[in-house]
Amino acid sequence: MEMYKVNSYLRSDDFIDLPTCMYKVPNIHRSAAEAQNADEYPALENLELRQTEILKRLYDLKAVVDGLSKTVLTPDADLDIAEIDQACLVPKIHTIANLNSVLGKSLGVLQDIVINANPSEIPLSLLVLHGLLCQQYKVLSSVHVHSSVQNVPSKLWNCLGEGNCSHSRRGYQLGFTLVWKDVHKPQMKFSVQSTCSIEGEGNVARFLFALLGREYNAVISTQIDNWADVAIFQLKKGSNKEKAAVLRSLNSALGKNPWLVGVDLTLADVMVYCALKQAELANVPANVQRWVKSCENLACFNLALKLLK
């Protein structure tokens, strides 16, 4: 029932054009014919440039992430040494000029290195490096005993060989003096004028190896330093679990190359070999055993082997 009736305001025969969108904006989509004139559509052109720039940044980030993923060292994922240019692994041997550049010009005076070491903890790596130095330079070697220690074994008196003090100092390029002394860790001094002191077997070993004049790229140098730290802090001072992990890493690395870092003997081999021998580990893997025999076949390891017997 209708309460009241009113007349209609609209006539039924009128046509009403209803809108198809809420807002009208210019069309930025171009046909093939319109695409020839890009200046007419700067908004679309800017959008394409922005998209290209974003894609380029994404590709750059992906390359960085891929590079990082190859250099992250974990127990199960080491750097693939096969991908490194073998030319970088070959050391460059320099002449006596390199010795002078490290120790300074002697002006006719024999360059002297003096190392203090405790006979209760023999720094085997330094003795091996002494052998390598003797292969490259004319080295005047001598051993002394400080009054702070008593009853030094006779084999430690000849740990650098029979000695050659009967010859004139002028006929040598480097003086290498080892003093058995009651010290906490090996200490080395060179150049009496500057009285520079270096402490710790690892640091002294790095210095002596630098005198050989061998140069490597950044990747190889980092790997050598890493193995030197492993020898000092894990093989010598680590727990049994850490030593077992080092043996696994050694076996893996030596399955790819004859030496720990590439195709030539480096400080890494010297440090790890000496630490491994002093640790007296059992159940050494096959690759490590082969590498140990390769080290012992070299003349520079002879003096260290005599002390181990």
C-alpha positions in Angstrom: 0.0 0.0 0.0 1.4 3.4 -1.0 1.4 6.2 1.5 1.6 8.9 -1.2 2.4 9.1 -4.9 4.6 11.6 -6.7 5.3 12.2 -10.3 8.6 10.9 -11.8 11.4 13.4 -12.5 12.9 11.4 -15.3 11.3 10.5 -18.5 11.6 6.8 -19.5 12.5 7.7 -23.1 15.6 9.7 -22.2 19.1 7.9 -22.9 21.7 8.2 -20.1 25.4 7.7 -21.1 27.0 6.1 -18.0 30.8 6.5 -17.5 33.1 3.3 -17.9 35.8 4.5 -15.5 36.2 6.7 -12.5 39.1 8.9 -13.7 40.4 9.6 -17.2 44.2 9.6 -17.7 46.3 9.7 -20.9 47.1 6.3 -22.5 50.8 5.5 -22.2 50.6 2.3 -24.3 52.0 2.8 -27.8 51.2 1.1 -31.0 54.0 0.0 -33.4 53.5 3.2 -35.4 53.5 5.4 -32.3 56.7 3.8 -30.9 58.8 5.4 -33.6 58.4 8.7 -31.9 59.7 8.1 -28.3 59.8 11.8 -27.4 56.0 11.9 -27.2 56.1 9.4 -24.3 58.8 10.5 -21.7 57.1 8.6 -18.9 57.3 5.3 -20.6 60.9 6.0 -21.6 61.9 6.7 -18.0 60.2 3.6 -16.8 62.2 1.5 -19.3 65.4 3.1 -18.2 64.6 2.5 -14.5 63.8 -1.2 -15.2 67.1 -1.6 -17.1 69.1 0.0 -14.2 67.4 -2.3 -11.6 68.2 -5.4 -13.7 71.8 -4.3 -14.0 72.2 -3.9 -10.2 70.6 -7.3 -9.6 73.1 -8.9 -12.0 76.0 -7.2 -10.2 74.7 -8.3 -6.8 74.4 -11.9 -8.1 78.0 -11.8 -9.3 79.2 -10.6 -5.9 77.2 -13.2 -4.0 78.6 -16.0 -6.3 82.1 -14.8 -5.7 81.6 -14.8 -1.9 80.2 -18.2 -2.0 83.4 -19.6 -3.5 85.7 -18.0 -0.9 83.8 -19.0 2.2 85.9 -21.6 4.0 83.9 -24.3 5.8 85.0 -27.8 6.9 83.3 -29.3 3.8 83.8 -26.5 1.3 87.3 -25.3 0.6 88.6 -23.0 -2.1 89.1 -25.0 -5.3 92.8 -24.7 -5.9 92.3 -26.1 -9.4 90.7 -22.9 -10.5 93.7 -20.8 -9.6 96.1 -19.9 -12.4 99.0 -22.3 -12.0 101.4 -19.5 -13.1 100.7 -17.7 -9.8 101.9 -20.7 -7.8 105.4 -20.7 -9.2 107.7 -18.7 -6.9 109.9 -16.0 -8.2 113.4 -16.3 -6.8 115.4 -13.1 -6.4 119.1 -12.4 -5.7 121.0 -11.0 -2.8 119.3 -7.7 -3.4 116.2 -9.0 -1.7 118.3 -9.9 1.4 119.5 -6.3 1.6 116.1 -4.9 1.1 114.8 -6.8 4.2 117.8 -6.5 6.5 119.2 -3.2 5.1 122.5 -2.6 3.4 125.4 -4.1 5.5 128.1 -1.7 4.2 130.6 -4.5 4.4 129.3 -5.9 7.8 127.8 -9.4 7.8 124.1 -9.4 8.2 123.3 -11.2 11.5 120.2 -12.9 12.8 120.1 -14.0 16.4 117.3 -16.3 17.7 116.6 -17.2 21.3 114.8 -20.4 21.8 113.9 -22.7 24.7 115.5 -26.2 24.5 112.3 -27.7 26.1 110.3 -26.6 23.1 112.4 -26.9 20.0 111.3 -24.7 17.1 111.8 -27.3 14.3 110.4 -25.0 11.6 113.2 -22.5 12.1 115.8 -25.3 11.7 114.1 -26.3 8.4 114.1 -22.7 7.2 117.8 -22.4 8.2 118.4 -25.3 5.7 116.5 -23.4 3.0 118.5 -20.3 3.6 121.7 -22.2 3.4 120.7 -23.5 -0.1 120.3 -19.9 -1.4 122.9 -17.9 0.6 126.3 -18.4 2.2 125.2 -18.7 5.9 127.5 -18.5 8.9 125.8 -20.7 11.4 126.5 -21.0 15.2 124.8 -22.3 18.3 125.3 -21.0 21.9 123.8 -21.8 25.3 122.7 -19.1 27.7 123.5 -19.3 31.4 119.7 -19.5 32.2 119.5 -23.1 31.0 121.4 -26.2 32.2 122.2 -29.6 30.8 121.5 -28.9 27.1 121.5 -32.2 25.1 124.5 -32.6 22.8 122.3 -32.9 19.7 121.1 -29.4 20.3 124.7 -28.1 20.1 124.9 -29.3 16.5 121.3 -28.6 15.4 122.6 -26.2 12.7 125.2 -28.5 11.4 128.9 -28.9 12.3 129.5 -25.2 12.1 131.9 -23.1 10.0 133.4 -20.6 12.4 136.9 -21.3 11.3 136.3 -19.4 8.1 136.4 -15.6 7.8 133.1 -13.8 8.3 133.7 -11.8 5.1 133.0 -14.9 3.0 129.4 -15.1 4.1 126.2 -13.2 3.3 124.1 -14.0 6.4 124.9 -14.8 10.0 122.5 -17.2 11.7 123.0 -17.6 15.5 120.8 -19.8 17.7 120.9 -19.3 21.4 119.3 -21.8 23.7 117.8 -19.7 26.5 115.0 -19.8 29.1 112.4 -17.9 27.1 108.6 -18.3 26.9 108.6 -18.3 23.1 111.2 -17.9 20.3 112.6 -14.4 20.0 114.6 -13.1 17.0 116.6 -9.9 16.6 118.3 -8.6 13.5 120.2 -5.4 12.6 122.0 -4.3 15.8 121.4 -0.6 14.9 117.6 -0.9 14.9 117.4 -3.7 17.5 114.1 -4.9 16.0 112.7 -7.9 17.9 110.2 -10.5 16.6 108.5 -13.0 18.9 106.7 -16.3 18.3 107.7 -19.2 16.2 105.2 -18.4 13.5 106.3 -14.8 13.1 110.0 -15.6 13.1 109.3 -18.3 10.5 107.4 -15.8 8.3 110.4 -13.5 8.5 112.9 -16.1 7.6 110.8 -17.4 4.7 110.6 -13.8 3.4 114.4 -13.8 3.0 114.1 -16.4 0.3 112.5 -13.8 -1.9 109.5 -15.8 -3.1 106.4 -13.9 -4.1 102.8 -15.1 -4.4 99.5 -13.4 -5.2 97.1 -12.4 -2.5 95.1 -15.7 -2.6 98.2 -17.9 -2.2 99.7 -15.7 0.5 96.5 -15.9 2.5 96.4 -19.6 2.2 100.0 -19.9 3.4 99.3 -17.7 6.4 96.2 -19.7 7.2 98.1 -23.0 7.3 100.8 -21.5 9.4 98.2 -20.4 12.0 96.6 -23.9 11.8 100.0 -25.5 12.6 100.6 -23.2 15.6 97.2 -22.9 17.2 95.5 -26.2 16.3 98.2 -28.9 15.7 100.4 -27.7 18.5 98.0 -26.2 21.0 94.6 -27.5 20.0 92.5 -30.3 21.4 92.3 -33.8 20.0 89.1 -32.9 18.1 90.8 -30.0 16.5 93.8 -32.0 15.5 91.6 -34.7 13.9 89.8 -32.0 11.9 93.2 -30.6 10.7 94.2 -34.1 9.5 91.0 -34.3 7.5 91.6 -30.9 5.9 95.2 -31.9 5.2 94.2 -35.1 3.5 91.7 -33.2 1.3 94.1 -30.5 0.3 96.9 -32.9 -0.5 94.6 -35.0 -2.7 94.6 -32.1 -5.2 98.2 -31.0 -5.1 101.6 -32.4 -4.2 102.1 -29.6 -1.6 99.7 -27.8 0.7 99.5 -24.7 -1.4 100.0 -25.5 -5.1 102.9 -27.1 -6.9 105.9 -25.9 -4.8 107.1 -26.2 -1.2 106.1 -23.2 0.9 106.1 -22.0 4.5 102.8 -23.8 4.9 104.5 -27.2 4.4 107.3 -26.4 6.7 105.1 -25.2 9.6 102.5 -28.0 9.3 105.1 -30.8 8.9 107.0 -29.7 12.0 103.9 -29.3 14.1 102.5 -32.6 12.9 105.8 -34.4 13.8 105.8 -32.8 17.3 102.1 -33.7 17.9 102.9 -37.4 17.2 99.4 -38.1 15.9 98.3 -41.7 15.1 96.2 -42.9 12.1 97.6 -40.4 9.6 95.6 -40.5 6.3 97.3 -41.8 3.1 97.7 -38.4 1.3 99.3 -37.0 4.5 101.7 -39.9 4.7 102.8 -39.4 1.1 103.3 -35.7 1.7 105.4 -36.4 4.9 107.7 -38.7 2.9 108.1 -36.0 0.2 109.1 -33.5 2.9 111.6 -35.9 4.4 113.2 -36.5 1.0 114.4 -32.9 0.9 117.8 -32.0 2.4 116.5 -29.0 4.3 114.5 -31.3 6.6 117.6 -33.4 7.5 118.5 -31.5 10.7 115.0 -31.5 12.0 114.7 -35.3 11.4 117.9 -35.9 13.5 116.4 -34.1 16.4 113.2 -36.1 16.2 115.0 -39.4 16.5 
